[in-house]
Structures are given as C-alpha cells and as structure tokens.
Amino acid sequence: MEKSKESLRAEGTTNYLRLTDAAIRAATLPPGKSQHYLHDTEQPGLAIRMRATGGRTWVFMFTKPGTKGTQRKTLGAWPKFNEKAARRAATVVAGEVVIGIDPNEGKREAKRQALAERQCTTLATLIVEDGPYEMSLTGRQVVNWKPAMSALRRGLKDHFDLAIAELTRRQIMAAVDRIGKTGKRGAAKDLRKHTHTFLEWCVGEGYVEHNVLAGYRVPKETRAQRVGRRTKGRALLDEEIIKVWHASGKLGTFGLLTRMCLLGGPRRSEPAMIEWQNHVMDDRITFEAAWTKMGVYHDVPRTHLVEEVLTAAKHFQRATSDYVFPSPKTGGQMSGFTNLVDRLVKEAGVAKFTMHDLRRSLRTIMSRCGYDNEIQRLCVGQKPRGIDQVYNHDEQWIIRKMAFEAAHDYIAELVGAKRGGKVVRLQRTNPLDPIKAELLGRLREHYAAATT
C-alpha cells in the first residue's frame, strides 16, 4: 500500500512544495543521504529526484493495479528539462495510467527485443568474412586487421554457433590455454588480446552488456619461467648476415625484399607495398604512415646498397604491376612469408630467424656505429618516447641519413659490396656530439662577452 504524505513527512525522506526551477535550484540534499525526492504539491505524482552526485531528474511516481509498491517513470534531467516541459510530460503519463497503460512498458519491450537480438546473434555472425567486426576494423583502417580476424576465427572456431552473450571467460581461456600448450605462446597471447578488443567492440555496439575478459590479468611469471624462457627475437651475427645476404640473391624478389628489410628496418609487409611510381623518390624510398603499426612514416636514403637492390628489382618489373617487389606467382603484393623465410634459412644454413629479426639487426648495427636509440627509432619508424612525440617535429633527416650510410657501409664491408665511405665501428658516441659541443662552446663565449 502506498504510504500517506503524513507518514512520509514523519520519516523525513521527502518534501512537498510547488516545484519551480527556482525552488529546485535552491534545494539541498539532506546530510547523510545519497538521494532525496521533492514532491510537487500541485500535480500529483510529479517529483524531482536529487542525488549526491549533483544530478537532478524529473520523475513521475505512480502505482499500478496488481503490482506492489510505487513505480517511477523518468521524465528528463533538470535543468535541460525545465518545469514547463516536466508538467506537460507528467500530464501525458498520468493520462496513460488512468486508461491502464503502463508508462514503462515501451522501455521494457525495447529491452526484451535487445535481449532477443543478442540471443540470436552468434559469434560466427559477427566475425564472418565481410561481417560487422571485419567491416569495423577495415573502416577504421586498422593495419593488422587480417591477423586479428585470423586469430579469432582459428582460436574460437569451436564456439561459432554460440550466442555472443553466452560466451564465457572459461571458454575463451580454455582456447588460449590449448594454443599455449602447443608451444605457441605468441599465438595464445594474440588470441587473448584480439578477443578482449573484439568483446570491447561488442559492448560498444550493444551485443553484450559487459566484457567477460574485463579485469583479467596474466599471472606474474616466476623466476624459473623467466630464466627458462627464450628472449624474444634476436639480432643476426655478422657471419649470419653474410650468409643471408648471399643466399637472398638466389631467391628472386623475396631475396631482394629481404635485403631491403635488413637495409631499411621496415616490418616485412611494408616493402611489399612500395611502388615505383609513388614511393621510390630521387633520394629516398618512403614508407607511408598508413602502412605502419605505429602510424608513423619513415624513409630510407638511396645509398649504394639500396641502389644495388633497386637495380636488381628492375629485372622483375611487370607490365601489370607497379610493385617494386611483386609476388613471383601473382604479381600482386607478396605474401606467404613463413614458407619463404624457411626456404631462406635452409639456403643460408643459419639458425632460424624471423623477418623482424632483420629490423633488430639494423638497429644493433646502428648502435655499433655510435648512433643512439632516439635516432634508431626515427630511422625505423618507431615513435619517440614521452612528450617528445608531441612537441618535437624535427625529422632529423640529415643524421638519419648518416646513420643509414654508416650502417650500410658496415654491411657492405661484411658482404664485400661496394662501399660509400669509411666504416665506423664500435664508436660509442653520437657523431653529431662534437658539433653540438662546439656550438655550445660558442654560445658560452658569446654569453660571457655580452655580460662583461
């Protein structure tokens, strides 16, 4: 039974007054309460709900025959929804109550329909080829959308027929653990990462209420696990660089692409996208920001070794393709790197490596030639650290070119190719440091002369 106004006043939980914009503005929340209602004395059922957060909302209180207690219909937030608008809305709701219509039925029906849609939406429907999630990734120009979709389709294939709202954390982690036990730690990590991102997208699109992987933390590695785990990636030794360089000369366009990865430090897919017309300039080769993982473009100067690679690549040009390193089978973008690298490793007779190890090798060589980490990052298209990426927009092309030339001279000495200059080895200082020191010295002398 609905409480009387007298009993509510006795409890001190509500106030009754004529609700005007001025009265609401002046009202305060009683101490110790998280919410408080002000009821209108002129229009029965109309009230303002005040919260400790500062929000104030117009509501209409009513009772429904056959239902216990008082129900609430939200009308709108004050002050955007002012007194005049709230009274009109309350009159409409009061009319619905009189004729037996539940004012909240429309909202309940919308929730039931949304629940029914979620129950009918299976995992396969969302991650199918050209499906909603793939279209979202490609529409946002996500660089690695193909690996992401491949990880989801392969890792969660046992749950394709399951409604997305019924997918549990245990099912996902079981799939991750199954891949991890095969020794593919990277693939297991990728599945967990891409599934988390996918579920966040599902929450945003309204397919699920919450992300079942939210709050998950990978267990901290023990000392034994850290000691026994192989360090991720490696840099090729000098003797390996020699063998890989000569073996790559027997593998056509893929071999030339391999040399470009060693000389320029790009990720393996980036050289596969460069075109003669658009990316081979008079003094450099440019890799567009849209291709790269970090969304940062980078250039490689046309040194003596790069010129040799481009000259050899012209022998593989196709009339139907403008790619510098076209696929030997289709003439389009090169793919199938795993098998191609395995063939190169066998041909070179070296320990197994990845294309990304060539990127690490270039940075290691630049370090041996005396160039610091910041210059190395700029050379291979990695973002500067901290706030420098926001405020420092100097491309530093001259020193980047010097770093590439020194590294390429180093490689040229190893492989017996033509060199452009003296090779700087094991110099632990930046070649520009003496210039900086000289400029600072001149500045000190100028300042000292001005103050005397």
Order of alpha helices (4+ residues) and beta strands (2+ residues): alpha-beta-alpha-beta-beta-beta-beta-alpha-alpha-alpha-alpha-alpha-alpha-alpha-alpha-alpha-alpha-alpha-beta-beta-alpha-alpha-alpha-alpha-alpha-alpha-alpha
